[in-house]
Each structure stands twice: as C-alpha cells, then as structure tokens.
Amino acid sequence: MTLELDLQIALDMPGLPDESEFRRWAEAALAGAGYRRDAELTVRVVNEAESTALNETYRHKQGPTNVLSFPFEAPPGVESALLGDVVICASVVLREAFSQ
C-alpha cells in the first residue's frame, strides 16, 4: 500500500508532530483495518475557530470537536484512491489528552 498524505497545518502551535508521525499513524490505522490498496488522505490540523465552524456546518453541533472525518465516496463507475479528509482540532485533542 502506498499512502499519498496531504498534511495541512492551519495553525501556529509548537510541539505538533511532524509529517512522518502523521504518516506512520495513518498507515498503521489503514493496515489495522485491513486496507491493502493505494490511498490518498488529507489530514488538516486546525484551531478551535475552524473546528467550531466545521462542526456547526456539517454536524449542526455548537463548539469545537476533537476530530471530524469527511469520507469520500466515488460516483459509480469511477475509481479513486481518495479516502477523504480528517480534521483534527489540536487544542481540543491536547486538553483531552491531559484530562485522561
């Protein structure tokens, strides 16, 4: 399996993992799920304002959330390696990690 990872860091926050860590985690998750084909995935790390806007727009829930996923489904007859997008709110994940 080959993973094409589009990592988008949309905030300035020290201590974030680098692209190799995100790639390792994504590859491990796909392998653990038995995924064997080539894949394309976008991972976007955002602040609370962007997470809140996306959460309210797509889930109709107020406030930021830790992770949002936007799976891609190709139209019938179209082959695509695109899995979709994962949006991570760094500050929410950090708070959750400290509380647990």
Residue pairs with C-beta under 8 A, 6 or more apart in sequence:
1 27
1 30
1 31
1 35
1 36
1 37
1 38
1 39
2 38
2 39
3 23
3 26
3 27
3 30
3 38
3 39
3 40
3 41
4 38
4 39
4 40
4 41
4 81
5 19
5 22
5 23
5 26
5 41
5 42
5 43
6 40
6 41
6 42
6 43
7 19
7 22
7 23
7 42
7 43
7 45
8 42
8 43
8 44
8 45
9 16
9 45
10 44
10 45
10 46
10 47
10 50
11 45
11 46
11 47
11 90
13 45
13 47
13 90
13 91
16 45
16 90
22 43
26 41
26 43
30 39
37 81
38 81
39 81
39 82
39 83
40 80
40 81
40 82
40 83
41 82
41 83
41 84
41 85
41 86
42 84
42 85
42 86
43 85
43 86
43 87
43 88
44 85
44 86
44 87
44 88
45 87
45 88
45 89
45 90
46 54
46 87
46 88
46 89
46 90
47 89
47 90
47 91
48 64
48 89
48 91
48 92
49 64
50 87
50 89
51 64
51 65
51 68
51 87
51 89
51 92
52 62
52 63
52 64
54 68
54 87
55 61
55 62
55 63
55 64
55 65
55 68
56 62
58 68
58 70
59 65
59 68
64 89
64 91
64 92
65 89
65 92
66 88
66 89
66 92
66 93
66 96
67 86
67 87
67 88
67 89
67 93
68 86
68 87
69 84
69 85
69 86
69 87
70 84
70 85
70 86
70 87
71 83
71 84
72 80
72 82
72 83
72 84
72 85
74 80
74 82
